[in-house]
Each structure stands twice: as structure tokens, then as C-alpha cells.
């Protein structure tokens, strides 16, 4: 789908393209791309790359087009009701008064950016500044999702403190995977921003806006790395706790096994088909029981005070 947005007191949708407007392309069909190709000589190879979910952030120049790939954060709810975070590529194409974004994956960044521009009553946004503002909005959404991940980590930690549960441990492992995605994508975006900064020195742009983008992107990277380190330490701690619990259970089972071996051995000796003088004695069986209990008590006392079982 192709929509046209003009910046005047915020971005408002218009019915046809006008010079300096933003062409927002979402889940385009072949007809949509053919129309853009015919009208703006759009490099279709670049737009087709936006379909690849693994496409890395990068900057290219083709036929006077500035071609930029960044990765934006995404969130969805899976069939089990769990929140899944990921990142997806967003293609940005700039040439003179033409500004185009192409996205094949649903995300909240672009729609929220439009609403933000209306709240801020944005009067104008040149192509280079619009690119920087989109990158700023992307970093802000990374930070929003990171806060949600932090809340999910805290909730999972509280539940695990009450009861060790495999599902909660798997959720924490999933959060670690999401954080890796975020860190990788943010670092790629930071590299793109550095290249844009070098290429855009001769272009008119807002220096304060560029600095804000750098600060927000670095903050998102630092936050994601901090959460990733915290989660890694938590997983190590829970692994140690599980290991200690398993050792405690194995010690208990070992003690029980040793104690049960004593009456088994005594019963084995006195149950042999040989003469031992107790087979006709009426107190033979009670004596065997008393001896077994006495030896079990001595063995338990020894184990209880042994350093190997503490």
C-alpha cells in the first residue's frame, strides 16, 4: 500500500504525491513497486532487499539515490499468548525532493512517528532531518520495548523465587535471545548513523537533532547490554541454585540408600540356608531387627556429623 504524507502542523495524509512529501510504502505489491519505478525510477533491487528479514543496516548510493537500511523493533503476541520481540528492516530512499520508506513488516514506529509529529505541530521536515527523526523515533521505541522486557524479567524473577518452573526459565532464555537481536540491530543502526553523519556534512540538517539521535541510540545500546548482562547473571544464578538443589536431593537419596543397605545385609546373612543357631530361637527375629536399627542409628549419627555430607 502506498500513502502520501505532507508535513504541515504534523504529517497529514494527502491523495497524491507533492514535492517534498513523504511516500510511505507498507507491504507493497508488485503493482505498487512498478508504479514507483515508473514514476521515480526507484531501484527495485534495493526495495526487494527489504523483504529479507535478516537484511543488515547499511548505506548505499545508486543513481543519485541515498539508500539506507535501518532495523526497527517489532512486537507481537504468539499463539500461546507470550510477547515476542524482534527487529525488521526498514528501507529509506532519498533523492532531491523524494523521500520514500518501504516496510514489509508491521511495526509501531512509523504510525507513532506520525502521531508524534501532530502532537508536536511539526511545520516542516526536510529529507535529511526526516531521516534523522525516524532514526530517533526508532531508538525511542527500542527503549520502550527494553523497559517492557525489564518488567517481564522482574516478574519472571519473582515467580522463580517462589517456585522453579521450566516455563519461566524458557521465557527468560527467550528474553535473552530478544536482547541479542536488539543489541545487534542497534549497533548496526549506530554504524549507519556514523556513515550518514560523514556523508551529510554538506547537506542542510539540524545539528541538535543529529546529536539527539546519537545519544538515544547509544543509550539504547547501553541499556540493552546492561539488561543482557543482568539476565545472563540471573540465569547463571538459577543454574547454580538448580545444581545445589540436585546435590541436596542426591545426598538425601545416598543417605537413605546407605541406611537401607544395613538391614538388607543383616537379613541376607541371617536368611542364608545354613545353620546359625537362631532359626529355632523365638527371639531371633526381634534381635535381628534391634541390631539393624542400632547399626542404622550409629551409621546415621556418623553421616550427620561427617563433613562429606554437609
C-alpha positions as CSV (number, residue, x, y, z in Angstrom):
1,X,0.0,0.0,0.0
2,X,1.2,3.5,-0.9
3,X,0.3,6.6,1.1
4,X,1.4,10.2,0.8
5,X,2.1,12.4,3.8
6,X,2.7,16.1,3.8
7,X,4.2,17.9,6.8
8,X,2.1,20.8,7.9
9,X,1.3,21.2,11.6
10,X,2.2,17.5,11.7
11,X,2.1,14.9,9.0
12,X,-1.3,14.7,7.3
13,X,-2.2,12.2,4.5
14,X,-2.8,13.6,1.1
15,X,-4.3,11.9,-2.0
16,X,-1.4,12.3,-4.4
17,X,2.3,13.0,-4.4
18,X,3.6,16.5,-4.0
19,X,7.2,17.8,-3.9
20,X,8.8,17.2,-0.6
21,X,6.1,14.8,0.8
22,X,6.8,11.5,2.4
23,X,5.9,8.4,0.5
24,X,5.0,5.7,3.0
25,X,5.0,2.2,1.4
26,X,3.8,-0.7,3.6
27,X,3.6,-4.3,2.4
28,X,3.9,-3.3,-1.3
29,X,2.6,-5.4,-4.1
30,X,4.4,-5.8,-7.4
31,X,2.0,-3.2,-8.9
32,X,2.9,-0.7,-6.2
33,X,6.6,-1.1,-6.9
34,X,6.1,-0.9,-10.6
35,X,4.2,2.4,-10.1
36,X,7.1,3.8,-8.0
37,X,9.6,2.5,-10.5
38,X,7.8,4.2,-13.4
39,X,7.3,7.5,-11.7
40,X,10.5,7.9,-9.6
41,X,12.9,5.4,-11.3
42,X,13.1,3.6,-8.0
43,X,15.9,1.0,-7.7
44,X,13.8,-2.1,-7.2
45,X,16.7,-4.3,-6.2
46,X,17.0,-2.3,-3.1
47,X,13.3,-2.4,-2.2
48,X,13.2,-6.2,-2.8
49,X,16.0,-6.5,-0.2
50,X,13.6,-5.1,2.4
51,X,11.7,-8.4,2.2
52,X,14.7,-10.2,3.7
53,X,14.1,-10.3,7.5
54,X,17.8,-10.8,8.0
55,X,18.8,-7.7,6.0
56,X,21.6,-5.8,7.8
57,X,21.7,-2.0,8.3
58,X,23.7,-0.3,5.6
59,X,24.0,2.8,3.4
60,X,24.4,2.9,-0.4
61,X,24.4,5.4,-3.3
62,X,22.7,4.4,-6.6
63,X,21.9,6.8,-9.4
64,X,21.7,9.9,-7.1
65,X,19.6,7.9,-4.6
66,X,20.7,7.8,-1.0
67,X,19.7,4.3,0.1
68,X,19.5,3.5,3.8
69,X,18.6,0.3,5.7
70,X,17.9,0.5,9.4
71,X,16.3,-2.1,11.7
72,X,13.2,-1.2,13.7
73,X,11.9,-3.0,16.7
74,X,8.7,-5.1,16.4
75,X,6.4,-6.8,18.9
76,X,3.7,-9.4,18.6
77,X,1.8,-12.0,20.6
78,X,2.3,-15.6,19.7
79,X,-0.3,-18.4,19.8
80,X,0.5,-19.2,23.5
81,X,-0.2,-15.6,24.5
82,X,3.5,-14.8,25.1
83,X,5.0,-11.5,23.9
84,X,7.7,-11.9,21.2
85,X,10.1,-9.1,20.4
86,X,12.1,-8.9,17.2
87,X,13.6,-6.5,14.7
88,X,12.8,-5.9,11.0
89,X,14.4,-4.0,8.1
90,X,13.1,-0.6,7.1
91,X,14.3,0.8,3.7
92,X,14.6,4.5,3.3
93,X,15.3,6.1,-0.2
94,X,16.1,9.8,-0.6
95,X,16.7,11.7,-3.8
96,X,16.2,15.5,-4.1
97,X,12.6,16.2,-3.1
98,X,11.6,12.5,-3.0
99,X,11.5,10.6,0.4
100,X,10.3,7.0,0.4
101,X,10.1,4.4,3.2
102,X,9.4,0.7,2.4
103,X,8.5,-1.8,5.1
104,X,7.2,-5.3,4.6
105,X,6.8,-5.9,8.4
106,X,4.3,-4.4,10.8
107,X,5.8,-2.1,13.4
108,X,4.7,0.7,15.7
109,X,7.5,3.1,14.8
110,X,6.1,4.8,11.7
111,X,2.5,5.3,12.9
112,X,3.7,6.6,16.3
113,X,6.0,9.0,14.5
114,X,3.1,10.4,12.6
115,X,1.1,10.9,15.8
116,X,4.1,12.4,17.5
117,X,4.5,14.9,14.6
118,X,0.9,16.0,15.1
119,X,1.4,16.4,18.9
120,X,4.5,18.5,18.3
121,X,2.8,20.5,15.5
122,X,5.7,19.9,13.2
123,X,5.7,22.5,10.5
124,X,8.4,21.2,8.1
125,X,10.8,18.3,7.9
126,X,13.4,18.2,5.1
127,X,14.5,14.9,3.8
128,X,17.7,14.6,5.8
129,X,16.1,15.8,9.0
130,X,13.2,13.4,8.4
131,X,15.7,10.5,8.1
132,X,17.3,11.5,11.4
133,X,13.9,12.0,13.1
134,X,12.8,8.5,12.0
135,X,16.0,7.1,13.4
136,X,15.4,9.0,16.7
137,X,11.9,7.5,16.9
138,X,13.3,4.1,16.2
139,X,15.8,4.4,19.1
140,X,13.0,5.7,21.4
141,X,10.9,2.6,20.6
142,X,13.8,0.3,21.3
143,X,14.0,1.9,24.8
144,X,10.2,1.5,25.3
145,X,10.5,-2.2,24.5
146,X,13.5,-2.6,26.7
147,X,11.5,-1.2,29.6
148,X,8.8,-3.8,28.9
149,X,11.5,-6.5,28.8
150,X,12.8,-5.3,32.2
151,X,9.3,-5.6,33.7
152,X,9.0,-9.1,32.2
153,X,12.4,-10.1,33.7
154,X,11.4,-8.8,37.1
155,X,8.0,-10.6,37.0
156,X,9.7,-13.9,36.0
157,X,12.3,-13.5,38.8
158,X,9.5,-13.1,41.4
159,X,7.8,-16.2,40.1
160,X,11.0,-18.2,40.1
161,X,11.8,-17.1,43.6
162,X,8.6,-18.8,44.7
163,X,8.9,-21.9,42.5
164,X,11.4,-23.1,40.0
165,X,9.4,-23.6,36.8
166,X,10.7,-24.7,33.4
167,X,8.3,-22.4,31.5
168,X,9.6,-19.4,33.3
169,X,13.2,-20.4,32.7
170,X,12.4,-20.8,29.0
171,X,10.8,-17.3,29.0
172,X,14.0,-15.8,30.4
173,X,16.0,-17.6,27.8
174,X,13.7,-16.1,25.2
175,X,14.2,-12.6,26.6
176,X,18.0,-13.2,26.3
177,X,17.6,-14.0,22.6
178,X,15.4,-10.9,22.1
179,X,18.1,-8.7,23.7
180,X,20.8,-10.1,21.4
181,X,18.6,-9.2,18.5
182,X,18.2,-5.7,19.8
183,X,21.9,-5.2,20.6
184,X,22.9,-6.4,17.1
185,X,20.3,-4.2,15.3
186,X,21.1,-1.1,17.4
187,X,24.8,-1.4,16.7
188,X,24.1,-1.7,13.0
189,X,21.9,1.4,13.2
190,X,24.7,3.2,15.0
191,X,27.1,2.3,12.2
192,X,24.6,3.6,9.7
193,X,24.2,6.8,11.6
194,X,28.0,7.3,11.7
195,X,28.2,6.9,7.9
196,X,25.2,9.2,7.3
197,X,26.9,11.8,9.6
198,X,30.0,11.7,7.4
199,X,28.1,11.9,4.1
200,X,25.7,14.5,5.3
201,X,28.1,17.2,6.4
202,X,27.5,19.2,3.2
203,X,23.7,18.8,3.5
204,X,21.4,21.1,5.5
205,X,20.4,19.4,8.7
206,X,19.7,20.1,12.4
207,X,22.9,19.5,14.4
208,X,20.9,19.2,17.7
209,X,18.7,16.6,16.1
210,X,21.7,14.6,14.9
211,X,23.2,14.8,18.5
212,X,19.9,13.6,20.0
213,X,19.9,10.6,17.6
214,X,23.4,9.7,18.6
215,X,22.6,10.0,22.3
216,X,19.4,8.0,22.1
217,X,20.9,5.2,20.0
218,X,23.9,4.9,22.4
219,X,21.6,4.9,25.4
220,X,19.5,2.1,23.8
221,X,22.7,0.1,23.2
222,X,23.9,0.6,26.7
223,X,20.5,-0.3,28.2
224,X,20.2,-3.5,26.1
225,X,23.7,-4.6,27.1
226,X,23.0,-3.9,30.8
227,X,19.8,-5.9,30.7
228,X,21.6,-8.7,28.8
229,X,24.3,-8.9,31.4
230,X,21.8,-8.9,34.2
231,X,19.8,-11.7,32.6
232,X,23.0,-13.7,32.0
233,X,23.9,-13.4,35.7
234,X,20.4,-14.4,36.7
235,X,20.5,-17.5,34.5
236,X,23.9,-18.4,36.0
237,X,22.4,-18.0,39.5
238,X,19.4,-20.1,38.7
239,X,21.6,-22.8,37.2
240,X,23.7,-22.8,40.5
241,X,20.5,-23.0,42.6
242,X,19.2,-25.9,40.5
243,X,22.6,-27.6,40.8
244,X,22.6,-27.1,44.6
245,X,19.1,-28.5,44.9
246,X,20.0,-31.5,42.8
247,X,23.1,-32.1,45.0
248,X,21.0,-31.9,48.1
249,X,18.5,-34.4,46.7
250,X,21.3,-36.8,45.7
251,X,22.8,-36.5,49.2
252,X,19.5,-37.4,50.8
253,X,19.0,-40.3,48.5
254,X,22.5,-41.5,49.2
255,X,21.9,-41.4,52.9
256,X,18.6,-43.3,52.6
257,X,20.3,-45.9,50.4
258,X,23.2,-46.5,52.8
259,X,20.8,-46.8,55.8
260,X,18.5,-49.3,53.9
261,X,21.6,-51.4,53.0
262,X,22.2,-52.3,56.7
263,X,19.0,-54.2,57.3
264,X,19.3,-55.7,53.8
265,X,22.8,-57.1,54.6
266,X,21.8,-58.4,58.1
267,X,18.7,-60.0,56.6
268,X,20.9,-61.6,53.9
269,X,23.2,-63.1,56.4
270,X,20.5,-64.5,58.7
271,X,18.4,-65.6,55.8
272,X,21.0,-67.9,54.4
273,X,20.1,-71.6,54.2
274,X,22.8,-72.5,56.7
275,X,22.7,-73.3,60.4
276,X,23.3,-70.2,62.6
277,X,21.7,-71.1,65.9
278,X,18.8,-68.6,65.6
279,X,16.4,-70.4,63.3
280,X,14.6,-72.0,66.2
281,X,15.2,-69.3,68.7
282,X,11.9,-67.3,69.3
283,X,13.8,-64.0,69.8
284,X,16.0,-64.4,66.7
285,X,13.9,-62.1,64.5
286,X,13.5,-59.3,67.1
287,X,17.2,-59.5,67.8
288,X,18.0,-59.0,64.0
289,X,15.6,-56.1,63.9
290,X,17.2,-54.5,67.0
291,X,20.7,-55.0,65.6
292,X,19.6,-53.4,62.3
293,X,18.1,-50.4,64.0
294,X,21.1,-49.9,66.2
295,X,23.5,-50.1,63.3
296,X,21.3,-47.7,61.3
297,X,21.3,-45.2,64.2
298,X,25.1,-45.4,64.5
299,X,25.5,-45.0,60.8
300,X,23.1,-42.0,60.7
301,X,24.9,-40.4,63.6
302,X,28.2,-40.8,61.7
303,X,26.8,-39.5,58.5
304,X,25.2,-36.5,60.2
305,X,28.5,-35.4,61.7
306,X,30.6,-36.3,58.6
307,X,32.0,-33.3,56.6
308,X,31.3,-35.2,53.3
309,X,27.5,-35.0,53.8
310,X,27.2,-31.3,55.0
